[in-house]
Amino acid sequence: MTCRVGEVPTVGILSPFLGGPYYGGILAAIGHLTHQAGGRAIAIETIDAGSDPDTKPRPEFRPHVAWQHVNGFIAITDAVRSDYLRAFRATGRPVVVISHEYPDLEAPVIIPDNASGIRQAVEHLLDHGHTRIGFAGHLDVHDVQERHQAYAETLASHGIEPDPALCFRIANNRVAGGEHVAAEMVEAGMPMTAVVVATDANAIGLIRKLGTLGIGVPDQLAVVSFDDMEEATYAIPSLSSVKQPFSMLGTRAYELLDAQLHGQEVPAGRYTVPTSFIVRESCGCVRGGQLAPCDWPGESREALSLRLAALLDPSGCLQDDSALAEVVDVIATVLETTAAGLRAPVPTRFHHALLSLYDRTMLRASMEEIGEVIQKFALGLVHTTSARAAMEQPIREIILKIAQARARGQFGDSAYF
């Protein structure tokens, strides 16, 4: 059932769970785009309230909730069984699926590039000299199965036979699952020097529990994971993780559904969303090591924009982003004016641009990393000790404004949830 000219869509979302960074991030992106189009989004939780979202197999969801209202459905993971989606599609309305493939359902499927991200993570550990690299994850989940396969294939491509004794199954994708598997690893004698953990939540639980058992990360066990949740930045040690852009999964699903609703042909099959490995401390690297300051090209605004974009959203979603352009313009203008010996207060529009940028990136990088980028740009503008000293105050003011915007955005998120 396509939308008539001028008609706004009502998008149905089938999801096992409506909270948390993964499901919540996808839902937020779909809701935002639907709102921009003047439409409505109806989210339906398909497991019983209070149930474990990692329950396998899923309890069967049968009610035709909102079928008379929605123009199409986006199903997140295995929210419902394939016969449910086939019955809905038989009414002439489209279906898009996120992060799950049904053998008996031909539909567009949005999948994070699990293989590329894990390959980058494993090769990074190999570059550190590790050869006994383990894997830990909830292997009942489709994405985790793909990550495990990519882990094994990457080791094999480097002449290392994957050792089944180094594979640890986790019962769920939560912190508690990571804590439990940490005890299993210690009991097994910690047979590896590094481990790829399938999700950040598992990895955070693993690291915490290992700490209580006297195992240091990364000194005694290097850890990398997948998702790049907000907690990855603030964990101790900070977590090296493959960035899975939750919002991009939701955005791509909405775009493909919307295209079908407006009469466009969208072939069934995989539509891959890029991932990228973010280096932090848990793998054994020094925080901020990925900034590579040696090739900093002086006072280029373009370089400032590229560096900030790489820090805030390494997956590349910020290309041609107006909020980022506004932030860069304010920073550059203030510091260039200071370099010319004049006073330039930080304008109010900087705060509004930062809040807009927070909506896309949550300003996730550490303030140390952001400060280093800004400082390098500033120092490229001046060449005397006195001029460098004059830069200190505006740099501090800019960084304070960024920290305030992030705190304001986090408060808004907490109040919303």
Disulfide bonds with the S-S distance in Angstrom:
none
